[in-house]
Every structure is written in C-alpha cells, then in structure tokens.
Amino acid sequence: MMYELMLERHFCAAHHLLNYEGKCATPHGHNYLVRLYVEMDTLDDANIAIDFGVMKKVLDPIIESMDHTDLNEHPWFKGESPSAEYMARIIYEKMAEQVPETTKVCIYETPTQAACYRP
C-alpha cells in the first residue's frame, strides 16, 4: 500500500536557454507551476502520511528564491541552461535533502507542457 501526496506552487521568472537555437534562446518569462510528489507507505496516529505543512515549509523557500528572478542569474543555475527539465531536478534535489520521501517534481511552463524529474 502506498500513499501519494501532491503539493502545487506557482512562481514567475525569466530565463533563456543556453546552447539552444530557437526563440527560447532569447530572454522570456513563464508563470511556472510546480507539482511536488511525496510517497509514504504508512500513516501516523492521525492517519496522515506526511503533513502538507511540512511539505510547504520545505518547498516554499525554494520557490520564493526563484520567484520574480532571472533564473540565468540564480546561483543554482549560473552557467547552466535553466530548462524545465533541469529546474525539476534541482527542485527535487533540494526537496529530497529535507523530505527524503520526495518522489517526483514536475515543472509546467504552460498549462499544456511540463517536464518531470524522478530519480
């Protein structure tokens, strides 16, 4: 038996892709949607797998550090192409440091396209 929990957060940021030919090589912005997934196989005495408050406490500072920034200038992406795929991996790694039950992070650049990372 497995419980899967999901938390959504939004942020706005600018970026441009490095080593890429196309319109995304020029600076532009997105209203990003982040979906964080955590899996647990047990419930506590309150029948909770993991408190959403714990997930928020860890994810919110990660998201806030990227909100309304140029991701190319953000320390986590400096010198790297801040693609949705790479961003999903970085957010996953930051989350997993404090919530090891993190299983997947998806980044939506638009309502119809997303990149997900899971190890």
C-alpha positions as CSV (number, residue, x, y, z in Angstrom):
1,M,0.0,0.0,0.0
2,M,1.3,3.4,-0.9
3,Y,0.0,6.9,-0.3
4,E,1.0,9.7,-2.8
5,L,0.6,13.3,-1.9
6,M,0.9,16.2,-4.2
7,L,1.5,19.9,-3.5
8,E,1.3,22.7,-6.1
9,R,3.1,26.0,-6.0
10,H,3.4,28.8,-8.6
11,F,6.1,31.3,-9.4
12,C,7.0,33.8,-12.2
13,A,10.5,34.0,-13.6
14,A,12.5,34.9,-16.6
15,H,15.1,32.8,-18.3
16,H,16.7,31.9,-21.6
17,L,18.2,28.6,-22.8
18,L,21.9,28.2,-23.4
19,N,23.3,26.1,-26.2
20,Y,20.0,26.2,-27.9
21,E,18.9,27.5,-31.3
22,G,15.3,28.9,-31.4
23,K,13.2,31.5,-29.8
24,C,13.8,30.2,-26.3
25,A,17.4,31.3,-26.6
26,T,16.2,34.9,-26.1
27,P,15.1,36.2,-22.7
28,H,11.4,35.4,-21.9
29,G,9.3,34.6,-18.9
30,H,6.9,31.9,-17.7
31,N,4.3,31.6,-15.0
32,Y,5.6,28.3,-13.7
33,L,3.5,25.7,-11.9
34,V,5.5,23.2,-9.7
35,R,4.0,19.9,-8.6
36,L,5.8,18.1,-5.8
37,Y,5.0,14.4,-5.2
38,V,5.8,12.5,-2.0
39,E,5.1,8.8,-1.3
40,M,4.6,7.2,2.1
41,D,3.7,3.7,2.9
42,T,2.3,4.3,6.4
43,L,0.0,6.7,8.2
44,D,0.7,8.2,11.6
45,D,-1.7,8.1,14.6
46,A,-3.7,10.9,13.0
47,N,-4.0,8.8,9.7
48,I,-1.7,11.3,7.9
49,A,1.1,10.2,5.7
50,I,3.0,13.5,5.8
51,D,1.7,16.8,6.9
52,F,1.2,19.2,4.0
53,G,2.6,21.9,6.3
54,V,5.9,20.0,6.3
55,M,5.9,19.9,2.5
56,K,5.1,23.6,2.3
57,K,7.7,24.5,4.8
58,V,10.4,23.0,2.7
59,L,9.1,23.8,-0.8
60,D,8.1,27.4,-0.2
61,P,11.6,28.9,0.4
62,I,12.9,27.0,-2.7
63,I,10.1,28.6,-4.8
64,E,10.4,32.0,-3.2
65,S,14.1,32.1,-4.1
66,M,13.3,31.8,-7.8
67,D,10.1,33.9,-7.9
68,H,10.5,37.1,-10.0
69,T,14.1,36.4,-10.8
70,D,16.2,35.9,-13.9
71,L,16.9,32.2,-13.5
72,N,20.1,32.5,-15.5
73,E,21.4,34.7,-12.7
74,H,20.2,32.5,-9.9
75,P,23.1,30.7,-8.1
76,W,21.6,27.3,-8.7
77,F,21.6,27.8,-12.5
78,K,24.6,30.1,-13.0
79,G,26.3,28.8,-16.1
80,E,23.7,26.1,-16.8
81,S,20.7,26.3,-19.1
82,P,17.7,26.6,-16.8
83,S,15.4,24.3,-18.8
84,A,12.3,23.0,-17.2
85,E,14.0,19.5,-17.0
86,Y,17.0,20.9,-15.2
87,M,14.8,23.0,-12.9
88,A,12.7,20.0,-11.9
89,R,15.9,18.1,-11.0
90,I,17.3,21.0,-8.9
91,I,14.0,21.4,-7.0
92,Y,13.8,17.6,-6.5
93,E,17.3,17.5,-5.1
94,K,16.7,20.5,-2.7
95,M,13.4,18.9,-1.5
96,A,14.9,15.4,-1.1
97,E,17.6,16.8,1.3
98,Q,14.9,17.5,3.8
99,V,12.0,15.3,2.7
100,P,13.6,12.1,1.5
101,E,10.2,10.6,0.6
102,T,10.0,13.1,-2.3
103,T,9.5,11.0,-5.5
104,K,8.9,13.4,-8.3
105,V,8.9,17.1,-9.2
106,C,7.1,18.4,-12.3
107,I,7.5,21.9,-13.7
108,Y,4.9,23.3,-16.0
109,E,6.0,26.2,-18.3
110,T,2.5,26.4,-19.7
111,P,-0.8,24.6,-18.9
112,T,-0.1,22.1,-21.6
113,Q,3.6,21.3,-21.3
114,A,5.7,20.1,-18.4
115,A,8.9,18.4,-17.5
116,C,9.2,16.0,-14.6
117,Y,12.2,14.6,-12.7
118,R,12.3,11.5,-10.6
119,P,15.5,9.5,-9.8
